[in-house]
Amino acid sequence: MTSHRDDIRFAVQQILTASAPSVGAPIASWDSQAWANLRESGFAELGVPEDKGGAGGEVTDVVDVVTTVARNGVCTPLIEHALAGWLVSVSGHEKPRGTGTVAADSSAITVTYRDGAVRLSGRLDAVPWASTADWLAVILPPNASSLVEVAAVDLRDDALTVHDGTDVVGAPLCDVVLDSVCVHNIGQTGLSMDRVRQRGALLYAAAMTAAARAVVDATVLHTSARSQFGRPLSKFQAVQQRIAQLATTTTAMERALDQATEALASDRPHAAVAVASAKVIVSGAAVMVAAAGHQLHGAIGFTSEHPLGRHTGSLQAWRNRWGSDDEWAQSLASVILDSEVDLWDVVSADPGAFASVAQ
Amino acid sequence: MSATAVDSPRPTAGYDESIRVLRGDVRAFLQSEIAAGAFVPACDSWMSGFDPSFSAQLGDRGWLGITIPVAYGGQGGSPLERLAVAEELLANGAPVAAHWIADRQMAPSLLNFGTPEQKERYLPGIALGKTYFAIGMSEPEAGSDLAGVRTRAVEDGHSWRLSGTKLWTTGAHIAHAMVVLARTDGDVGDRQQGLSQFVVDLPHPNVEIRPIRSIDGQAHFNEVVFHDAVLPSSALLGQRGAGWAQVMSELAYERSGPERYLSTMPLLRAWGELLRTEGSSAEQRRTLGTLTARAWTLRQMSHEVAHELAAGRNPNILAAMVKDLGSTFEGELVDEVRRSSRTEPRIGADPFASLLANSVLHMPAFTLRGGTNEILRSIIGRGMGLR
């Protein structure tokens, strides 16, 4: 008897397998066919209500799609598109057509009102997918009530310039300069910036955790298949010990992610702590996992054609998306030191302890 | 997909209201004891904090023997209730060493394998926090390789004669009884076959207990020598020859508890308090937050192990992972707090510096006891099909 979550993962897996995704690193061209299939099937539109142009569903569904896509190393704008769509829908608008993206940091953006329109100016650094997406969600600096507004702009607007670039795995990572760009829509989300960042952090934690599991699987496969000195690498104690540590770390990432997803999806009082902890653990382990995977694969894992590089490169590329492990560690420390929640209450997630802490 | 990969949602480590109330009661008691100076929160308090009167107080309040049936003097409660109480005791560094082993693994062992007489004899005292146990497993020639034990029990009419030496036996010097893994059939070459367990009441005229001083300045380990000690036939625990399987099931309890990652939580809490009152740099906040995130994650994993055990399953791979990660965390916490607080560990007037110093002294033991991390990783490797 399969669960709803199993069904989603299975269906997405079928789509990805049928899309003949690319393998290896750096990425020569991203998986546009897989993306088109994910969009058409509606899986890329989960997390956005149907009346806002989405396919409905919860953040848990988005996590399941993200996880399956990342496990396969398929390179698409899924996370940014899901976040952008969610933000615009929460701001009360239908999401624009086409692929969306979003900038995690828009503190350098200024808002003006001219000729009857709201206009945005300034620079957005390191925006994933801005060179291939159709529209961009801009999170406007929080107002006095510390709740954010979101505006959507057309990436093909004449007053907007995209400067190409790629991240370390080869996916688009661009700078965007806006020169009094007229917004397509704008609205109040009723969300705190923290809540927005938590969703971004959760989706990237999910992607990294899936990439880590792919590294573990590839490593077990390689060390079982490759023989030296008369036996498979996996029979050597030093190799077994390293693989065990790699698997343990990955299991910890998965458990942290699971609990953070449940907490955020169910709006638990300790959701902020759960997401922060998960991002600290996942981002903190990303490089260790990548390094162990490469060490255990030997030279062959360093080649461009080998699948390993897609996963380890993704771990490196995604590590600090929507907050580094240091930044999220500081936010946890703030709950203890500034909001004065007892450290053990934070660890043991006592619901009562968080009643007075802003989420 | 491996056995440990995520296939479906896991239970969350939160809250049943009655568990929350129980936790609150334990917490309130501990806080008032600390305020009254009855104890000072210590690291590794489950290993070195021997306080018989404190153990008896916990027993009086019904916070020990939680999973022992009411018929045997226990509370008839759930493993998750026991876990909540254990977490609070450890997070507050309470002196629970006297009863810890008895409550943690002897009670389940007696319930699983004991005769009605053995249950009657020991369980009520365990539930009251008045009967203490030691576990005799390791020997001079058999540590990680436990199947190589040489202690021998020879049948002699209606009794047994026990000969051999146990080593690293925590708490033998204060225990009322000791469980001993010994060979009853075959020889050392038969390894896991032919082993049995015995419950030895202490003191015994032919059982010599010699304390071992360790570098933490304490003597909680012992060498226990059995000089042809006579035991009644009723001393056999469980089935003759089933000793290995019985020990393995006991180890599941020993390896899965919150003491596998909470031993140094009192130090982290104390440092958090210090930062709150004295202020903190950005780097200190990063360190505090990172250690908190690791503890949070370990707790989630620890709860999952408890759920699996409570459901009658055997999560030995996950338990090995939690113990490997947790015991490593316990030591790294000490070093990180030392580095970030820039405190010189010193036993003396300053409580924080003393707590830090004692934590440093205990560090080597974290990743050795109850199965070294290297052994745990071998178990994980075998579980992944590598071996």
Interface residues (C-beta under 8 A of the other chain):
Chain A: S3 R5 D6 R213 V216 D217 V220 T223 S224 S234 K235 Q237 V239 Q240 Q241 I243 A244 Q245 A247 T248 T249 T251 A252 E254 R255 A256 L257 D258 Q259 E262 A263 R268 H270 V273 A274 A276 S277 A278 V280 I281 G284 D325 D326 W328 A329 Q330 S331 L332 A333 S334 I336 L337 E340 D342 L343 W344 V346 V347 S348 A349 D350 P351 G352
Chain B: S2 T4 A5 V6 D7 S8 P9 R10 T12 A13 G14 Y15 R20 R23 E87 A91 M265 L268 R269 G272 L275 R276 S280 A282 Q284 R285 R286 T287 L288 G289 T290 T292 A293 R294 A295 W296 T297 L298 R299 Q300 M301 E304 L318 M321 D324 L325 E374 L376 R377 S378 I380 G381 M384 G385 L386 R387
